[in-house]
Amino acid sequence: MHETVQYFNLVSRKKNAGYTGRGISIAQTQCITVMNALKIIGIILIIIGVAMLATGGFHFKEKKKILDTDAIDISRTETKIVTWPRIAGVVVIVGGLALLLLNRNDKGSVA
């Protein structure tokens, strides 16, 4: 019984000090979570950048009403084109790579 009380006191002190019970503190766990989020964001940015380079833009159709009366509705469909420069795709890819490299460099200092 005496050992159980000592173990309980040790566990409660560790929880009060921010200990998670897995050998790392709560602050380190939060840091790992942020790093995983940065890794995911970096991968998403790389995918978006590659898509930007591959497509160069997109187009959509917009319907505009010219005349709207009870008897006649006259409308016209316009095709709108949205383009972006190729350098924008390269910048997004470089940003994603930077996040991945930042994540990789900080990984050794957490544990």
Phi, psi and omega in degrees: 000321180298322178293323179295319178295318179296319179297317179299317178297320179295316180295316181294324177294320180293320179294321178292332181272003179090027181268131183269348181092358180249015178091358177229156182275170179296321179297320178292324178296317178295323178295319178296320179296317178296320180294322176295322178295318178297323179295315180295317179297320178298317179295319178296318179297320178297317179297317179296318179298318178296320178295322178295319178293322183288321186267318182079355179152190178208166178227155177213161181254138180234130181263125179243135178273129177265314180223128181230100177237180179291325185269324187228136171240118178248125179223162182226138179261124178249139175263120179259139180241127176248120179238157174226152180291152180299328181297333178295319177296321179295319180296319179294319178296316179296321177297318177295318177295322179297319178295320178294319180291324176297318178296320182290322181289326181279345185298323182288335183273351183282313187285000000 
